[in-house]
């Protein structure tokens, strides 16, 4: 149906308690429930009124982003024991900007972009590009770079624009400054408590195609859902993030004389 679901960290998440009058779903199972039962973010939004998403069994402090082929997103956050299901139509801030990172909650980020737009509209404005990797900086950076891009003229250009956006928020390996990992102001004292971008994913919801790359292999990989055998009883297959796929393209032959 062209639906995708991402689970991302959100500090201070607090789920509602189990409700005996509703269907209760553990947060770990949210994406499975959403992808198995719905074809659009709006359908899911309506259904969430009749379920309670309770605390995860394994991975706590998460929020969820569901996107569909119409370009609509649903952001589900759980704060102070309440569920907030927000529809984002990517409409320049009326409902959202089609961007989601991590903490603080989505409402803060939308307000922050609007505040940035106000500062930029002032006479003799001096607004820099946020350069750190804190979630609010990444949110603003995505907004700024995407806003400056022209409408892609073809499919390849659209995918490459998405790659450029990924590049702008990809966190390299090591003890980098400006991240939300660890509690120590001195990175040398925080040991292995650091952030890293393990992988980047591009969803093509219209053509049901997935592109990805990992921190160990920056070559873009592609998987088309239409190429998979999804018939009932088909053998289950998987690919590990650390694999033997080529990490470079050898172009030596292109320089050889014929």
Buried (B, 14 or more C-beta within 10 A) or exposed (E): EBBBBBBBBBEEBEBBEEEEEEEBBBBBBBBEBBBEEBEBBBBBBEBBEEBBBBBBEEEBBBBBBBBBBBBBBBBBBBBEEEBBBBBBBBEBBEBBBBBBBBBBBBBEBBEBBEEBBEEEEEEEEEEEEBEBBBBBBBBBBBBBBBEEEEEEEEEEEBBBBBBEBBEEBBBEEEBBEEBBBBEEEEBEEBEEEBBEBEBBEBBBBEEBBBBBBBBEBEEBBEEEEEEEEEEEEEEEEEEEEEEEEEEEEEEEEEEEEE
